[in-house]
Amino acid sequence: MATIHRHTLVLVRVRTSEGVTGTGEIAIIPHYGEESPEAVKATIDHVLAPALRGQDARTIGGLLQRMDRVIKGNAYAKAGIEMACFDASARALGVPVSQLLGGLVTRRLPVLWVLGNGEVGPDVDEAEARLAARTHRLFLVKIGHGDPAENVARAVAIKRALGDRASVRVDVNQGWDEATASWGIERLQDGGIEAVEQPVPRWNLPAMQRLAERFSVPIMADESVATPEEAMACARLAAADAFSIKLTKHGGIARTRQVAGIAEACGISLFGGTMIEGAIGTSASAQVFASVARLAWGCQLFGPQLLTDDIATGSVVYEDFELVVPEGPGFGFDIDEGKLAHYRRPA
């Protein structure tokens, strides 16, 4: 598993004519998506911002239509602007963004942790420490790179060591073909692994369907459901038992809720994924995840626990294995201008 020494957040600010400022945060993981930080900034500065200047920040649906007319794709850039508009709209009313989404279904979200040491002993030790500290009891092992047999054996050994005290899932990150997935999932299922995320490439929905039909261990779609249209196609084929939802992947809050709505209508459960967001992005995701009905798999919003510093004032609260959903106006956090100046870099 690769080690990230630096992490890039793109901040988007929207200022209204009433003097309210809203902030959106886009976290970008190298090699995951199709947009770089530089591409996001260029798209916003030269295409989206000119098209939106002077529009009503409260008319989210209209703003999304306008953005789609001037440029296709570019989900990350659009997500940043849309999140900032939600933040500004909620701040103007003095309420959390979740109130604009119909309110919270839950005020706390179980949080998963990734075990990334690559060896059974250190991974088990890390999991034991987090269990003892009551920070996490849901764990994910990345197994898409390297020898499949070794990776499967490692995940099963971790589950065996932790037993019923913890849940262990795996993420293949599109790393297997169907034959390897069939071989690996059978052994993962027998080893007590709770779910298998994105075992084959995102485009191979027929293989996902066959795997979901063959095995009882739930198959979770991540990269395969980037858009509402892809989510509908996946649901129609019964190619996944669960969807992993992410605000930036889907292009913002509204389209994330569209994907969640498709899942709810089709009886598909949800997992709240991460791009390793800071406090603002984590709060944005948490408020959306906590407002949907079928978030049966908890969330992966551990970004603030992993980052050594943040540019937001205040901190996300974690206690008793869960994230406490922020309740302040908007996303509940302001920017620390001193830290922003310190960490800012030219595009």
Secondary structure, 3 states (H helix, E strand, C coil): CCCCCCCEEEEEEEECCCCCEEEEEEEECCCCCCCCHHHHHHHHHHHHHHHHCCCCCCCHHHHHHHHHHHCCCCHHHHHHHHHHHHHHHHHHHCCEHHHHHCCCCCCEEEEEEEECCCCHHHHHHHHHHHHHHCCCCEEEEECCCCCHHHHHHHHHHHHHHHHHHCEEEEECCCCCCHHHHHHHHHHHHHCCCCCEECCCCCCCHHHHHHHHHHCCCCEEECHHHCCHHHHHHHHHHCCCCEEEECHHHHCCHHHHHHHHHHHHHHCCEEEECCCCCCHHHHHHHHHHHCCCCCCCCCECCCHHHHCCCCCECCCCEEECCEEECCCCCECCCCECHHHHHHHCCCC
